[in-house]
Amino acid sequence: MGSTRLPGKVMAPIGGRSVLAHCIERLRHHSGLPVIVATTDLFDDDRVAAEAARLGAAIVRGSERDVLRRYIQAAREFSLTVLVRATADNPAVDMDAPRRTLDLLRQTGADHVVEFGLPHGGAVEAMTVAALETAANIATDPLDREHVTTFIRRDRRFFALPALAPGAVRQPRLRLTVDTAIDLAFMRRVFARVGAAPGMPSSLEDIIAAAMGVSMPAPAPSRSSTAFDIG
């Protein structure tokens, strides 16, 4: 809830459902995986926890800034050995990406897998919990701890594998995330055009096609940090 550019964005409505609801529904629709909402223990994020509970997602609450530690907490509470990281401001996340990245992680023995070429806001990251725990013990830069996987992807002690997204959804110049009010207005127009109904999320291909018929928002201001924007 504490986004500086768009406060409360994860609870903002798109087509009658919160951004968070879109994310949870899409992430578990094809993957068959449980969704854990790892939010902060701040009072403002009580709304996030309540929405997650309403949608049947598991909940973990922890540090506001040390998000890496929050992921470790989730992994330990649910006895995970691998997990997928997805951010809650991507209401058009690719429903097939969790399984694709997890399969590649297991097939290659990588510590981390992320796909490139998807629209901005379409991708997820798969990783081993062992790699996360190692990073948590080594990384000292606050940005690495806030952005979870930057240290794993940068440090040569890890096997971080970049993968190319499938051609049908390869639209890297398309922005389908919600960072600003302009993004939110754009995504509302896209979802109105695609007509997604609760329980029947539209494919990323259909969302891309709908987005191509909507006027694009102005580019968001560049960030001053080295944060990795998934997708």
C-alpha positions in Angstrom: 0.0 0.0 0.0 3.0 2.3 0.5 3.9 2.9 -3.1 5.3 6.4 -3.5 4.2 6.9 -7.1 0.7 5.4 -6.7 -0.2 4.8 -3.0 -2.6 1.9 -2.5 -2.1 0.7 -6.1 -2.5 -3.0 -5.3 -6.0 -2.4 -4.1 -7.0 -0.1 -7.0 -9.9 -1.6 -9.0 -9.7 -2.8 -12.5 -12.9 -4.1 -14.0 -14.4 -4.4 -10.5 -11.5 -6.4 -9.0 -8.4 -5.2 -7.2 -5.0 -5.3 -9.0 -4.0 -7.9 -6.3 -7.1 -10.0 -7.1 -6.1 -10.1 -10.8 -2.6 -11.1 -9.9 -3.6 -13.9 -7.6 -6.2 -15.3 -10.0 -3.8 -15.3 -12.9 -0.9 -16.8 -11.0 -2.8 -19.9 -9.8 -5.1 -20.3 -12.8 -2.9 -22.5 -15.0 0.0 -23.3 -12.7 -1.9 -25.2 -10.0 0.5 -23.7 -7.5 -0.5 -22.2 -4.2 -0.2 -18.4 -4.0 1.4 -16.8 -0.9 1.0 -13.0 -0.4 4.1 -11.8 1.3 3.3 -8.3 2.5 4.6 -6.1 5.3 3.6 -6.0 8.9 2.6 -2.3 8.7 -0.9 -1.3 9.6 -1.6 0.0 6.1 -1.1 -3.5 4.7 -3.8 -4.9 6.8 -6.0 -4.3 3.7 -3.7 -6.3 1.6 -3.8 -9.2 4.0 -7.6 -9.0 4.2 -7.9 -9.1 0.4 -5.5 -12.0 0.2 -7.5 -13.9 2.8 -10.8 -13.2 1.0 -9.3 -14.6 -2.2 -8.1 -17.8 -0.4 -4.3 -17.0 -0.7 -1.9 -17.8 2.1 -0.4 -14.8 3.9 3.1 -14.0 5.3 3.9 -10.6 6.9 7.3 -9.3 7.6 9.8 -6.5 7.1 8.9 -3.5 4.9 12.4 -3.0 3.5 14.1 -6.4 3.8 11.9 -8.1 1.3 14.6 -10.8 0.8 14.1 -11.8 4.4 10.4 -11.8 3.9 10.8 -14.4 1.1 13.0 -16.5 3.3 10.3 -16.3 6.0 7.6 -17.5 3.5 9.8 -20.4 2.3 10.4 -21.6 5.9 6.8 -21.2 7.0 5.6 -23.3 4.1 8.6 -25.7 3.8 9.5 -24.6 0.2 12.6 -25.7 -1.7 11.7 -23.6 -4.8 9.5 -20.6 -5.3 8.3 -18.2 -7.9 8.5 -14.4 -7.3 5.7 -12.3 -8.8 5.0 -8.7 -7.9 1.5 -7.5 -7.1 1.4 -4.6 -9.5 1.2 -6.8 -12.6 -2.5 -7.6 -13.3 -1.7 -9.1 -16.7 1.1 -11.4 -15.6 1.5 -14.4 -18.0 -0.5 -17.3 -16.5 1.9 -19.8 -18.1 5.1 -18.2 -16.9 5.2 -19.8 -13.4 5.3 -23.3 -14.8 7.6 -22.5 -17.7 10.2 -21.0 -15.4 9.9 -23.7 -12.7 10.3 -26.4 -15.4 13.4 -24.7 -16.8 14.8 -24.2 -13.3 14.5 -27.9 -12.6 15.7 -29.1 -16.0 18.9 -27.0 -15.9 19.8 -27.1 -12.2 19.8 -23.2 -12.2 19.6 -21.1 -9.1 17.4 -18.6 -10.8 15.4 -18.3 -14.1 13.6 -15.3 -15.6 12.2 -14.8 -19.1 13.0 -11.8 -21.2 10.9 -10.4 -24.1 7.5 -10.5 -22.3 5.6 -7.2 -22.0 6.7 -5.2 -19.0 4.7 -6.7 -16.2 4.3 -10.1 -17.8 7.1 -12.1 -16.3 7.9 -13.9 -13.0 11.1 -15.3 -11.5 11.7 -18.9 -10.4 14.5 -19.6 -7.9 15.7 -22.1 -5.3 15.3 -21.3 -1.7 18.9 -22.4 -1.1 20.0 -19.5 -3.4 17.8 -17.1 -1.6 19.2 -18.2 1.8 22.8 -17.8 0.5 22.0 -14.3 -0.8 20.3 -13.4 2.5 23.5 -14.3 4.3 25.8 -12.4 2.0 24.0 -9.4 0.5 24.5 -6.2 2.5 23.3 -3.6 0.0 19.8 -2.4 1.0 18.7 -2.4 -2.6 19.6 -6.1 -3.0 17.6 -6.9 0.1 14.6 -4.8 -1.1 14.6 -6.2 -4.7 15.2 -9.8 -3.6 17.0 -11.3 -6.6 19.4 -8.6 -7.8 22.3 -10.1 -5.9 21.6 -13.6 -7.2 21.5 -12.4 -10.8 24.6 -10.3 -10.5 27.0 -12.5 -8.4 28.9 -15.2 -10.2 28.5 -17.7 -7.4 25.0 -18.3 -8.6 23.7 -19.9 -11.8 21.2 -17.3 -13.0 19.7 -18.3 -16.3 18.0 -15.7 -18.6 15.5 -17.4 -20.9 13.7 -16.1 -24.0 9.9 -15.8 -23.7 7.7 -17.7 -26.3 7.2 -15.8 -29.5 3.4 -15.5 -29.2 3.8 -13.3 -26.1 7.1 -11.6 -27.0 6.3 -7.9 -26.9 9.0 -6.3 -24.7 8.0 -2.7 -25.7 4.5 -3.1 -24.3 3.9 -1.8 -20.8 1.3 -3.9 -18.8 2.2 -3.0 -15.3 0.8 -0.5 -12.8 3.3 2.0 -11.4 1.6 5.3 -12.0 -1.9 6.7 -12.4 -1.3 6.8 -16.1 -0.5 3.0 -16.1 -3.7 2.3 -14.1 -5.9 4.3 -16.5 -4.3 2.4 -19.4 -4.8 -1.0 -17.8 -8.4 -0.2 -17.0 -9.0 0.5 -20.7 -7.2 -2.6 -21.8 -9.2 -4.9 -19.4 -12.5 -3.2 -20.5 -11.6 -4.0 -24.1 -10.6 -7.6 -23.4 -13.6 -8.3 -21.2 -12.1 -10.6 -18.7 -14.6 -12.1 -16.2 -13.9 -13.4 -12.6 -12.7 -16.9 -12.8 -12.0 -16.7 -16.5 -8.8 -14.7 -16.9 -7.9 -13.8 -20.4 -4.7 -15.1 -22.0 -1.7 -12.8 -22.2 -2.1 -13.1 -26.0 -5.6 -11.7 -25.8 -4.5 -8.9 -23.5 -1.6 -8.0 -25.8 -4.1 -7.8 -28.7 -6.4 -5.6 -26.7 -3.6 -3.3 -25.6 -2.5 -2.8 -29.2 -5.9 -1.1 -29.8 -5.6 1.3 -26.8 -3.6 4.4 -26.9 -0.4 3.9 -25.0 0.4 5.9 -21.9 3.4 8.2 -21.7 6.6 6.5 -20.4 7.0 6.4 -16.7 9.9 8.4 -15.1 13.1 6.4 -14.9 14.1 5.1 -11.5 17.2 6.2 -9.8 18.0 2.8 -8.3 19.2 -0.4 -9.9 16.0 -2.2 -9.3 15.1 -5.0 -11.7 11.7 -4.5 -13.3 10.3 -7.9 -14.0 9.0 -8.3 -17.6 
